[in-house]
Amino acid sequence: MIDAALSSSGAQVVLATSSDENHPPENIIDGRTDTFWISTGMFPQEFIIRFSNLIKVTLVTIQSYNVQSLRIDKCSSPDTTDFEKVLEKEFEQTEGQLQSEDFSLGGTRATHLRFIIKSGYDHFVSVHRVMVEGTNENHM
């Protein structure tokens, strides 16, 4: 198993609906929880992670703050045209600590995952880390 959502594994954030120069979207995939991407205060917010290869995804973990409702979509083609919904989840509010949510995706194949933050507990939310456990299926 690899963490396919690390920049060191070739993953890229290819779209983010907001960007702050002090907290860029690339912080989501740097493997650290002390760096983060922050939203601009309107919803929905989204970001897309592209993997270096087609991945058979077994588990997705997201570490965030103030996220209330999240949807994850997948795309298994090389471009980002055909996304399909994988799951939708309501998060518990955590005061003063990171939310950490695990999602078992049971071997879903994807080249891209889109994370849509539909609502938050505050005007601003932050995503500190996304981990995607899986195996390489092939080279794109």
Secondary structure, 3 states (H helix, E strand, C coil): CEECCCHHHCCEEEEECCCECCECHHHHHCCCCCCCEECCCCCCEEEEEEEEEEEEEEEEEEEEECEEEEEEEEECCCCCCCCEEEEEEECCCCCCCCEEEEEEEEEEEEEEEEEEEEEECCCCCEEEEEEEEEEEEEEC
